[in-house]
């Protein structure tokens, strides 16, 4: 049979291809899923699309061109292998599947049933909440902690909301007016913009000079870490939630000296270090954090729908990528509708 799939064929080149697909089960742990919606990750996908991720030029790497993109999929299970226990045909599931009309998927990766109470298109967009929640997992959150999040894109907005759900006092930082306005729409009341000195001055005023018990780099740019360090209180935590990809020239001694002298803890927060399923009991896992995200969404605590600016058909993938890349005020989040 034929399927449609998104393929990044080269630097700044993407297309919707129609290709042959064998729709038979090929392994006992395999699941075939008919896709309804997928969501575009404006961080990882655009880094690979533009070539900012150097691995796209390394043959054999996970994202080497041509790369079949995407990792946020909602669809209906078509067929399962003989060993599959996590789903049955007819279930609507959320997975880390790619942008394609039908996907072949292993139950060894995340399969989460979609609650009837949440719009499936919004569930697809909740993928970025899974990325964001790693910042919560790695942080030591005390009562009434002050948290400062640098970058109010999808991940920064969502992690800001999550810290507030945990009772924290959150300040969101972003130079873009539209992102700050969207954050306020999602309930983040304190947002600041401007250059580095203006931001630091605003943080000092809001916190009465106490700075942040936890600061978060949700941008993925190494220069932001230095800005976040200035805003981190003594004995505080600095969380690197965005994946640094762009080389920055600077003096490491400034970073290390301030970390040393003020007892600051720097924590990495890559979500792939979290296991897919609990090893024992209720230990944190990709599955458990997704269940928490669905619960917060169902109860109206986590606002994901306002972050979706466009629902497009898959053949508009070039428009979607270029819009997210060049018109970020307009294209805040894009769902692809495969139905």
C-alpha positions in Angstrom: 0.0 0.0 0.0 1.0 3.7 -0.2 1.5 6.1 2.6 2.2 9.8 2.9 5.2 10.8 5.0 7.2 14.0 5.7 10.8 13.8 4.6 13.5 16.4 5.2 15.6 15.8 2.1 18.3 18.4 2.7 19.1 21.7 4.3 15.9 23.8 4.3 14.3 21.2 2.1 11.2 19.3 3.2 8.4 17.6 1.3 5.4 15.3 1.7 6.3 12.1 -0.2 4.1 9.2 -1.2 5.9 5.9 -0.8 5.2 2.2 -0.6 4.5 0.6 2.8 4.2 -3.0 3.8 1.2 -3.0 6.2 1.9 -6.5 7.7 3.1 -7.0 11.2 6.8 -7.8 11.1 7.7 -8.4 14.8 5.9 -9.6 17.9 6.2 -6.2 19.7 5.0 -4.1 16.7 2.0 -1.9 16.4 0.5 -0.4 13.3 -1.2 3.0 13.8 -3.4 5.0 11.4 -2.4 8.6 12.2 -4.9 11.3 13.0 -2.7 14.2 14.1 1.0 15.0 14.6 2.7 18.0 16.1 5.8 19.8 14.9 8.7 20.2 17.4 10.0 23.7 16.5 13.2 23.0 18.4 14.5 19.6 17.2 12.8 19.5 13.8 13.8 23.0 12.8 17.4 22.4 14.0 17.6 19.5 11.7 15.7 21.2 8.9 18.1 24.2 8.9 21.2 22.2 9.4 22.0 23.8 12.8 22.2 20.2 14.1 25.6 19.0 12.7 24.5 15.4 12.9 22.3 15.8 9.8 25.5 15.8 7.7 26.9 12.6 9.3 25.8 9.5 7.4 24.2 6.9 9.6 23.3 9.4 12.4 19.7 9.3 13.7 18.8 12.5 11.8 21.0 12.3 8.7 19.4 13.5 5.5 17.0 12.2 4.1 15.3 12.3 7.6 11.8 11.2 8.2 10.8 13.8 10.8 8.4 14.0 13.7 8.0 12.5 17.2 4.5 13.4 18.3 1.7 11.3 17.0 -2.0 10.5 17.8 -3.8 7.8 16.0 -5.9 4.7 16.0 -4.3 1.3 16.4 -4.8 -0.8 13.3 -3.1 -4.0 14.2 -0.7 -5.4 16.9 1.9 -8.1 17.1 1.5 -11.3 19.2 3.5 -10.0 22.2 1.8 -6.5 22.4 0.2 -5.9 25.8 0.0 -2.1 26.0 -2.8 -1.6 23.4 -5.3 -3.3 21.2 -6.8 -2.5 17.8 -9.2 0.4 17.9 -7.5 2.2 20.7 -6.7 5.9 20.2 -3.1 6.3 21.4 -0.4 9.0 21.9 3.1 7.9 20.8 6.5 9.3 19.8 5.7 8.3 16.2 6.7 10.3 13.1 4.8 12.5 10.6 3.2 9.8 8.4 -0.3 8.6 7.5 0.5 5.1 8.9 3.4 4.3 11.3 5.1 1.1 12.3 5.9 1.4 16.0 7.3 -0.7 18.9 5.6 -1.1 22.2 9.1 -0.7 23.8 8.6 3.0 23.2 5.9 5.1 24.8 2.3 4.2 24.1 -0.3 6.2 26.1 -4.1 5.8 25.8 -5.7 9.1 24.9 -8.4 10.3 27.4 -11.8 10.9 25.8 -11.9 14.3 27.7 -9.2 15.8 25.6 -9.3 16.9 21.9 -6.8 14.5 20.1 -5.3 17.4 18.2 -4.4 19.1 21.5 -3.1 15.7 22.8 -0.6 15.8 19.9 0.6 19.2 21.0 1.1 18.0 24.5 4.3 16.3 23.3 6.1 19.5 24.1 4.8 19.3 27.7 6.6 16.0 27.9 9.9 17.8 27.0 9.1 20.5 29.5 8.3 18.3 32.4 11.8 17.0 32.6 12.7 20.4 34.1 10.3 19.6 36.9 11.7 16.1 37.4 15.3 17.2 37.9 14.6 20.2 40.1 14.4 20.2 43.9 11.3 22.3 44.4 10.9 23.8 47.9 7.8 25.5 49.3 7.1 28.8 47.5 10.2 28.6 45.3 11.0 31.5 43.0 11.6 30.2 39.5 12.8 32.2 36.5 12.4 30.7 33.0 14.4 32.1 30.2 12.6 31.6 26.9 8.8 31.5 26.5 8.5 29.3 23.4 6.4 26.1 23.7 8.7 24.4 26.2 9.4 27.5 28.3 5.7 28.4 28.4 4.7 24.9 29.5 7.5 24.4 32.1 6.5 27.8 33.5 2.9 26.6 33.9 4.1 23.3 35.5 6.2 25.2 38.1 3.1 27.2 38.9 1.1 24.0 39.3 3.7 23.1 41.9 3.1 26.3 43.8 6.1 28.2 42.6 6.4 32.0 41.9 7.4 32.1 38.3 8.9 34.9 36.2 9.1 34.3 32.4 11.8 36.0 30.3 11.6 36.5 26.6 12.5 39.4 24.3 9.4 38.8 22.0 6.3 40.7 23.0 4.0 38.0 21.4 5.5 35.2 23.5 5.1 37.2 26.7 1.5 38.0 25.9 0.8 34.3 25.1 2.4 33.3 28.4 0.2 35.7 30.3 -2.8 34.2 28.5 -1.7 30.9 29.9 -1.5 32.3 33.4 2.1 33.3 33.7 1.5 36.8 35.3 5.1 38.0 35.7 7.0 38.3 32.4 9.9 40.5 31.4 11.7 41.5 28.3 14.5 43.7 27.1 18.3 43.3 26.9 20.3 41.4 29.5 20.8 44.3 31.8 17.1 45.4 31.6 16.1 41.8 32.4 18.4 41.5 35.4 17.1 44.9 36.7 13.5 43.7 36.4 14.3 40.4 38.1 16.0 42.2 41.0 12.9 44.5 41.4 10.4 41.7 41.3 12.3 39.5 43.7 13.5 42.3 46.0 17.1 41.2 45.1 16.6 37.6 46.1 16.8 36.3 42.5 15.7 32.8 41.5 15.9 29.6 43.6 15.6 27.8 40.3 16.4 29.3 36.9 15.7 27.4 33.6 17.3 27.8 30.2 14.5 26.8 27.9 16.1 28.3 24.8 18.9 25.9 24.0 21.5 28.6 23.5 24.7 28.6 25.5 24.8 32.4 26.0 21.4 32.1 27.9 23.1 30.0 30.5 25.3 32.9 31.5 22.3 35.2 31.7 20.4 32.6 33.8 23.4 32.3 36.1 23.3 36.0 37.0 19.6 35.5 37.9 20.3 32.5 40.1 20.3 32.9 43.9 23.2 31.6 46.0 22.7 27.9 46.7 20.2 27.9 43.8 19.7 25.6 40.8 20.2 26.3 37.1 18.4 23.8 34.8 19.5 23.3 31.2 16.2 22.3 29.6 16.9 23.4 26.0 19.5 21.4 24.0 22.5 23.6 23.3 23.4 23.4 19.6 25.0 26.7 18.6 28.7 27.3 19.4 29.4 30.3 21.6 32.8 31.8 22.3 33.4 32.9 25.9 35.3 32.5 29.1 34.4 29.4 31.0 36.1 30.7 34.2 33.3 33.2 34.7 30.7 30.4 34.6 32.7 28.0 36.8 33.9 30.5 39.2 30.4 31.9 39.9 29.0 28.3 40.2 31.8 27.5 42.7 31.7 30.6 44.8 27.9 30.7 45.1 27.3 26.9 45.5 25.0 26.8 42.4 24.0 23.4 41.1 23.7 23.0 37.3 21.3 20.3 36.2 20.9 18.8 32.7 17.3 17.9 31.8 17.3 15.8 28.6 14.0 13.9 28.6 15.5 10.8 27.0 17.3 10.0 30.3 13.9 9.2 31.8 12.9 5.5 31.2 9.9 4.8 29.0 8.1 2.8 31.6 8.5 2.4 35.4 11.2 0.0 36.3 9.6 -0.7 39.7 6.5 0.6 41.4 5.6 4.1 40.5 9.0 5.4 39.6 9.1 8.3 37.2 9.0 7.4 33.6 7.9 8.7 30.2 4.6 6.9 30.7 3.9 8.3 34.2 4.8 11.9 33.2 2.4 11.7 30.2 -0.4 10.5 32.5 0.3 13.5 34.8 0.2 15.8 31.8 -3.2 14.4 30.7 -4.5 14.8 34.2 -3.4 18.4 34.4 -5.0 19.1 31.0 -8.2 17.4 31.9 -8.5 19.5 35.0 -7.7 22.7 33.2 -4.5 23.3 35.1 -2.2 22.9 32.1 -3.2 25.1 29.1 -1.9 23.6 25.8 -4.6 24.6 23.3 -3.7 28.3 23.3 -0.2 27.3 22.1 -1.7 25.9 18.8 -1.7 28.6 16.2 -2.3 26.5 13.1 -3.9 23.2 12.1 -2.6 22.4 8.6 -2.8 19.5 6.2 0.4 17.5 5.7 1.0 18.9 2.2 1.5 22.3 3.8 4.6 21.0 5.6 7.0 23.5 3.9 4.7 26.3 4.9 4.6 25.0 8.5 8.4 24.7 8.8 9.1 28.1 7.3 6.4 29.8 9.3 7.8 28.4 12.6 11.3 29.4 11.5 10.6 32.9 10.1 7.3 34.0 11.6 7.5 32.8 15.1 5.1 35.5 16.4 2.4 34.1 14.1 3.3 30.4 14.0 3.5 29.4 17.7 2.6 25.8 17.3 1.5 23.7 14.3 -0.6 20.5 14.3 -0.8 18.4 11.1 -4.2 16.9 10.4 -3.9 13.5 8.6 -7.5 12.5 8.7 
